[in-house]
Amino acid sequence: EIVLTQSPGTLSLSPGERATLSCRASQSVSSSYLAWYQQKPGQAPRLLIYGASSRATGIPDRFSGSGSGTDFTLTISRLEPEDFAVYYCQQYGSSPPALTFGGGTKVEIK
Amino acid sequence: EVQLVESGGGLVQPGRSLRLSCAASGFTFDDYAMHWVRQAPGKGLEWVSGISWNSGSIGYADSVKGRFTISRDNAKNSLYLQMNSLRAEDTALYYCAKGDFGDYWGQGTLVTVSS
């Protein structure tokens, strides 16, 4: 069973700053099966990145994903006020269909 | 427009059962795997169960294995979760999510297990 560990737990930054979020897997994960989500209070999660680095439809290009093997990163190049939220990484498999989530990183306003 | 609408949540006593439904529209339902994911109050996301497009492959989290059953009716564009022997720790907002990695999610239905 793959465990995803996200760090830091909380990131305190100001609008305009760069955010770097980490997701480390307990064993190697295919890049094709790594995704990132954003969740705001009272809302369902929204897909940001799939396949480790592909932006989902409508996601601004300030969001980027990178990494391979056991280390993956979500970068927000310049934080906008609407980007303050919780971010989750996720690994997925299809046989059987299964999802594994990291514990989340909260990006808060400093 | 993809829409996923969950229903069936509510307040239930420990040990009782509940059946959740997810009505899908805006995409070809039987082309995609589907998942149930839950979120306890103030906590992170926990995958519950997933089902392949043709119900031929099904997975469960260890925490619900033997108690919950996922199913789908492609003719009705619907996903279900039968939850038996409910426990207090099953209290959560339950989301259905579309596709191998959940590219669209519903708004969730709240399940509260309490006496």
Boltz contact constraints between the chains, C-beta under 6 A:
constraints:
  - contact:
      token1: [A, 35]
      token2: [B, 101]
      max_distance: 6.0
  - contact:
      token1: [A, 44]
      token2: [B, 105]
      max_distance: 6.0
  - contact:
      token1: [A, 44]
      token2: [B, 107]
      max_distance: 6.0
  - contact:
      token1: [A, 45]
      token2: [B, 105]
      max_distance: 6.0
  - contact:
      token1: [A, 47]
      token2: [B, 103]
      max_distance: 6.0
  - contact:
      token1: [A, 50]
      token2: [B, 101]
      max_distance: 6.0
  - contact:
      token1: [A, 88]
      token2: [B, 45]
      max_distance: 6.0
  - contact:
      token1: [A, 92]
      token2: [B, 100]
      max_distance: 6.0
  - contact:
      token1: [A, 92]
      token2: [B, 101]
      max_distance: 6.0
  - contact:
      token1: [A, 94]
      token2: [B, 100]
      max_distance: 6.0
  - contact:
      token1: [A, 95]
      token2: [B, 57]
      max_distance: 6.0
  - contact:
      token1: [A, 96]
      token2: [B, 57]
      max_distance: 6.0
  - contact:
      token1: [A, 96]
      token2: [B, 58]
      max_distance: 6.0
  - contact:
      token1: [A, 96]
      token2: [B, 59]
      max_distance: 6.0
  - contact:
      token1: [A, 97]
      token2: [B, 33]
      max_distance: 6.0
  - contact:
      token1: [A, 97]
      token2: [B, 50]
      max_distance: 6.0
  - contact:
      token1: [A, 97]
      token2: [B, 52]
      max_distance: 6.0
  - contact:
      token1: [A, 97]
      token2: [B, 59]
      max_distance: 6.0
  - contact:
      token1: [A, 98]
      token2: [B, 50]
      max_distance: 6.0
  - contact:
      token1: [A, 98]
      token2: [B, 59]
      max_distance: 6.0
  - contact:
      token1: [A, 99]
      token2: [B, 35]
      max_distance: 6.0
  - contact:
      token1: [A, 99]
      token2: [B, 47]
      max_distance: 6.0
  - contact:
      token1: [A, 101]
      token2: [B, 45]
      max_distance: 6.0
  - contact:
      token1: [A, 103]
      token2: [B, 44]
      max_distance: 6.0
  - contact:
      token1: [A, 104]
      token2: [B, 44]
      max_distance: 6.0
